[in-house]
Every structure is written in structure tokens, then in C-alpha cells.
């Protein structure tokens, strides 16, 4: 049956008479927004493409969908009216407005006239947008810069490239993101494009500006880079659509398409011999490709953020990359003609914010980095020792280029200014990456030294920070590494084994110089209890049923056979138990204790931490010592791999020990052990798209991944919300929590948001006493959904509650087609309430409004310890498409 990705409704509204419908101006935008995602020349769902007028009229597997001149006789119309199946797209997909449906019908009735130009022109090759004149005094950013071997300099501004003070080439769509000369300097590759529409690469002759070829059919989003192979024959392009294309420059023919990245492709680099292409991506990896075959040779997955830059060193020995995690990475390049692991030689914290651009001098001795922290730094290569620093940049230096002789470099900034900087001498003693030389620096800019693999049961002295590759060679073997630390230094010890398909189930511990365990903390028992139902597995955070639970309080710690957890939510009825942190998913343990399974009847205790060596209370209950050791990482994100945070109690030597927790060993029990400075950080993830119905809301979720014991509050401020819409703002992820929820609410008369409109989100937190701000991706698409069959309202615009109090309020539902019960959930029924405030007395069925009813009272309770403050919360129906009410403010006041 004919299938098309169109959104439709059962209700056709009367509209005012329309002028004659134009295919490209009126019909193509609708097809592009709602249909072309699944029905295009690359994805022929239902054997149908709507990408061109010709392919649309030819139809799909069920024939032509349109009968020109008669909308009612067209196969498309029953689908629009939902009088035929299948209903496409699914009901949860974004919906067409009645006005858009009327336009489609009118176009068919007028004869379904095609475009004036050729009928095989892709609707994805153009975009109808309003013309917006820039402010008269607005700066013209320099977005890319390059210097030819003969010293000729080119720079890009919006839509054009300038050479020697004149326009070399113009008419480029959108922002120019990259410029790169060919090896001989006679040609220039330009990467450009329009966000969400197309990517364009152009190769021009220099200095004439004559176009050699333009490559505009391979990408459906903006290009971030275009690189010319060393022999000048191949162009590589990559961009936001996650694709890499290889092109024959002379003919314009596409040679290959490489598709393994799961994020935008930000940078490309050919190896000096042209045999391998490196790609840097938003999926936090660098990939290496055989140019001739397209085979992927390696994925370099060590970065912990988006990778924006990648370069081969001119001598062909190494590969350097950098990006959002503020580090410089240098790998030894060994995967030249077959898949091989390329060993990481250096990982260095280089800046206080993301590294946006790198450039390497032609002779390969100096690297320069530009960061969002407003600092430029030069580095020696291959040792990556910092040479010079240039602070106080007037604006972000988004582009860098070295002079041909490497004696200076140019920084091009977003305020339109240029800065030229001389490069100082490079010391002849740069240690490079030789295995016989370790490189060490203070923790703030630490260099990872590399230690060769240990054999057997051995001990080796190392200097932190360090990365060790090793193996547990025989059953029962233990590898030990002696290191020095000063009192108060904080180090993170982490193992990569199971994540790399090793057989090792690692355990790590830090011992004193004599090999004795070091007490990290003591846990003083305050109450005795036991597990009363089914025990607990080693992963889940829910249903900790314990004896005498009413004497326990949220945020208290529970010690269970060596494992320390924290209580997150009370039991909600006779058939439920405590939920422990983080409140959902796999449970979190504290003090790097290891999560384990517990049998029914297992003793447990509420506990408080004491300093090492403290005598504890004389209350007849035990005191449990916790040592510096870990089996499985405490957030359970790494499977059976280990992670331990160590704070040196005094100046002196310590021993880091690694073994297999089961006592196993042998071939395949390999590991990589890293000891690095503690670096508290966070990553934010936000719902990408919401489509609230008129007069109703849709929920979005903000999640945080907390890194290296960062537990502070995070505030997300939201700006640039489309007219007619409101949003929960700010969104606050409370200290120690991993998520928050908000609502995008559409007014009854809200207009559809303008194409391309996208709110901006900024996350703010305090880390190590300093405020940090991060731009956050999310809410990238807000659309106006179809009319809802149900709307939800809370009776009171504001609610006041005291700690320890229970208040009563009510929820109303406005029915417009939904006649059944309306469910709002169980323990999760109060969305985004402050931690410790919850919807109470919900019973086994949870909070719901029965069929035939329109209102329900319910209770909200605040735990006695909840601090004062205000927060927006909402209810979310589990029926009628998940309708959310307008957010309501709850004030906790003593």
C-alpha cells in the first residue's frame, strides 16, 4: 500500500480562499519538513521518494499517489483523512496543520502543477527563508584562514573567500567553515553549506579564483571540512550529517562514502603519504580510514568529549587530536595498511575550556591551540611541552594558520580581527614519545607517561600521572606500582579491561609503603536492620525492603555487607521498598565500595562516616572500616572495570595494586591502568525535540553525567523560546541528583515556530570554587503538535508547604475525545518536585483520574529535612499522547 511520510488529521478546517499554489514556494516546504526524512533518493520507504516533483508523481509500490485535478480521487487523500491505512506517519510523529493540508488539497485540485524549471530538481537543494539584514555595526567574523606554501594568505567571511585583499570566490551558501591549500599551493578547498539543508565544497585555482569543481550533491547538512589529498587528486568532505565523502577532483565523481561515525564530522586530515584519512567527530572519537579501500583501520576512542581537530604530524609518525574535553592527545601512527591499534602516547590537559582549533607548522615541530578559555598556546611536537601562552584574546580565535616557514602564526577571530604571533625557539631536548623516556609535569597540565607491560607478579616504580598497559599473566598474579604522593593530593585510578573485551575482572587497591591497606573512612552504625524480601541483586536501585524502615530517613547511608548506598525515596506502599541513589537505573555506591548481590535476611545498618582512626560511638553497634579499594566502578557505567579515587593522607610512598577479583589470570587478561589527577566535571544531555499541542505541554528531560565525584548543583538557563511558547526556566539539577524535568507549553493560539528556531541552553555550575558555564545542546526542535484529546491543569498556580508537612491539592483534566482513565504514574507522578518532596498516598494504582471523572484530589508531602526554596513542577499524563500541565511553583517555607 502506498506509504508517505505526511502528517495528517481527521479534521479538515475551513480556511479563507488561497491564491494559486506554487510547488516550490508552498508544497515543497511541507514535503521537505514532514516527508523527505523517510522518502528521499537515499531512503525509498514504500519505494517512494518525494525529493523531486518527478519522483513524487511517479509514486511508489502502490502506484501514483496523486490524481492531478481531483484531490478526492487521489490515493493521498484517504491517508490525509485517516479513512485508509496504514496511518503514516505514526500518531506520535509531528503533525501537519489543517492549513497545510488545505494547501496540499488545493494544489492537487489545481492540477498538481510542477515547478517551472526541471522536474527532477531536488527539493532538498533549496530553502525558503526570510531575508534578515545584519546590523550596520555588526562585526564580520573571520571563520577560516589558510596560508599557502608561497606565503599567500586567504581568509573566509560569510559566503566569500578573500585573497590578497580581493574576493577570490563568492556566492558560497552559508558560513565558510574551512579552507585548505593543496600541497603545491595552487588550489584551495573550501567547505561551506546551509545548516539542515546541504553541504557545499568548492575547489578553486589560486590566484585566479577559477572554479575547478563544486561538490554539492553528497551532503544534506553543512560541511565542516574539506581536505585535498597530498597528490591533489582526491577531495575528502565531512560535516554535520556524519558522512565522509571522497571525490575525484578532476571529474567531480564521488568515489566512496564512509558512514561509521555517530556524530558530526568536524575535521579531516590525510596522512603525509595520502594512504590514510583521519576523521574527528562529535561521537568522541577519531577514526582512521584506508583511502583506497574505504576500510576502517582503527577507532581512537580515548577522548571524553567531542573531537574538533585532528592532524598527522608531517613526519608521518604521530597523530594529534583535541576537542571538548580540553586535552591534547598524541598517538603513535602504526595502522598504515591494515587494522591495528594505534597506541596513545600522550594525553595532556591543555586548556581550561574546550579546544576549538589546532594548527601544526609545516616542518612539524610546533603546534598551536586555541580555546574557548580565550588563550592561545604553542606546544613542542612530539613531546607536547608548552612553549608560550597568549592570553587576553579579544574574541574567540576560531581559525589558525602557520606561516610557510613556521616562524609565526595567524589567529583569526570572530570579531573580525587578526593577530600575528612569533614562534619562539623549540628546545632541542624535547623528549618526544620514545619508550625510554617518561614525561612528567604538575597535575594541572599533566602528561601521561607510558609504562611497558609487566610480566608475572612484579612491582615497578612509576611517577604519576601514568598510563600502564599490562596483563595478569598467571592465576593469582598481582601487579604492583609504587608511587610518591603529597598529603591532600587527589588521584583517580581507573582500569580499562572489560570495556576492551579483556577477560580480566579487575580489582584495584592503594596500599601504604609497607603493603598494608589504608583506611579511607569508618562507617558508624546507628540502626540495625535486615533485608525482608527477596534480597537484592548487584545492580538495581529499587525495592530495598528493610525491617523498621519508618525509622530511616532519606539521604541516610545504608551499609549492606561492604556496600554503602544512600536512600533516595521512601517505600510507597506495602509492596514496595526504598529506592536508593541515583533514583533510577543502576544503583550508585559511595566511597568506591563495590555493588554486590545480597540474600534475603542480609543484615544492614544505617551509618554515618567518621574520619580514619576515629573511635566511634559506644552504642553497641559495629564500626565498619572502608579501605582504598574497588572491584566495580561505583556508578556501574563500566561493567566489571574498576575506578578508585585516592586522597593521599600524608607525604610518602604508596603502592597501587591490580589483580583479578576471582584470582584468575592467563592469556587475554590484559588491562590498561590509568592514574590521573581528579578532574571534577559534568556532561549534560537534553531532549532534542518536543511538539506540544495547542493549550498543552510536552515534557523534556535534562540528564547529567557526573564525572570524578562532582556532585554540585547545575542550573540550565533557557533563552530564545519561540513566540507563543513558554518553558520551565531555569531547570535546576539539584546537588547529587542526575536529572531534572521541564515542560514546553504552547498557548492555545500559538503560531508554528519559525523554521530553524532553536532555544539556547546554558549550564552553570561551581567546580572547585569557580563558576563554569557550558553551552548545552538540546530542544533543537520545537514544533506545534496536533490538537490533543486531553489537557491537564493543576488547580493552584502556587503551592506552599513546610518541611514535614502534607498538603492537599487537585488535578483537573479537560477532555476533548479521551474518555478513559487518565494515569499520572506512581512514585514518579510528581515531575520535577524538589528532592524529598513527593506525591503521597497514591495506593497500588498510582495517581489517576478515573473514566467519567474530571478531577482528583491528591497529597504532596515534604520530608522533614527539605531545605527552603522554590521550584517548578508539573504532572504528566501517561495517556492521550503524554500531555503535561503548565508548570506550577511549589515553595518550601519553614
Secondary structure as UniProt FT lines:
FT   HELIX           23..27
FT   HELIX           28..34
FT   TURN            35..38
FT   HELIX           45..47
FT   HELIX           53..58
FT   TURN            61..62
FT   TURN            68..69
FT   TURN            72..73
FT   HELIX           75..80
FT   TURN            81..82
FT   TURN            91..92
FT   HELIX           98..109
FT   TURN            110..111
FT   TURN            119..120
FT   HELIX           123..125
FT   TURN            136..137
FT   STRAND          144..147
FT   TURN            149..150
FT   STRAND          153..157
FT   TURN            158..159
FT   STRAND          160..163
FT   TURN            164..165
FT   STRAND          166..169
FT   STRAND          178..181
FT   TURN            183..184
FT   STRAND          187..194
FT   TURN            195..197
FT   STRAND          198..205
FT   TURN            206..208
FT   STRAND          211..215
FT   STRAND          223..228
FT   TURN            230..231
FT   STRAND          234..239
FT   TURN            240..241
FT   STRAND          244..248
FT   TURN            249..251
FT   STRAND          254..258
FT   STRAND          265..270
FT   TURN            272..273
FT   STRAND          276..281
FT   TURN            282..284
FT   STRAND          285..290
FT   TURN            291..293
FT   STRAND          296..300
FT   STRAND          307..312
FT   TURN            314..315
FT   STRAND          318..323
FT   TURN            324..325
FT   STRAND          327..332
FT   STRAND          344..349
FT   STRAND          355..360
FT   TURN            362..363
FT   STRAND          366..371
FT   TURN            372..373
FT   STRAND          376..380
FT   TURN            381..383
FT   STRAND          386..390
FT   STRAND          397..402
FT   TURN            404..405
FT   STRAND          408..413
FT   TURN            414..415
FT   STRAND          418..422
FT   TURN            428..429
FT   TURN            432..433
FT   TURN            435..436
FT   HELIX           443..445
FT   STRAND          449..451
FT   STRAND          459..461
FT   STRAND          466..471
FT   TURN            475..476
FT   STRAND          478..485
FT   TURN            487..488
FT   STRAND          490..496
FT   HELIX           498..500
FT   STRAND          506..512
FT   TURN            513..514
FT   STRAND          519..531
FT   TURN            547..548
FT   HELIX           549..551
FT   TURN            554..555
FT   STRAND          557..560
FT   TURN            561..562
FT   STRAND          563..569
FT   TURN            574..575
FT   STRAND          578..580
FT   TURN            581..582
FT   TURN            591..592
FT   TURN            600..601
FT   STRAND          603..610
FT   TURN            612..613
FT   STRAND          623..627
FT   STRAND          629..630
FT   TURN            634..635
FT   TURN            639..640
FT   STRAND          643..647
FT   STRAND          652..660
FT   TURN            661..662
FT   TURN            667..668
FT   STRAND          670..677
FT   STRAND          681..686
FT   STRAND          689..690
FT   STRAND          697..707
FT   TURN            708..709
FT   STRAND          714..719
FT   TURN            723..724
FT   STRAND          725..727
FT   STRAND          731..733
FT   TURN            735..736
FT   STRAND          739..746
FT   TURN            748..749
FT   TURN            755..756
FT   STRAND          760..767
FT   TURN            768..769
FT   STRAND          770..776
FT   STRAND          781..782
FT   STRAND          790..794
FT   STRAND          798..801
FT   TURN            803..804
FT   STRAND          806..815
FT   STRAND          822..823
FT   TURN            827..828
FT   TURN            835..836
FT   STRAND          837..840
FT   TURN            843..845
FT   STRAND          848..849
FT   TURN            851..852
FT   STRAND          855..862
FT   TURN            864..865
FT   STRAND          869..874
FT   TURN            880..882
FT   STRAND          888..892
//
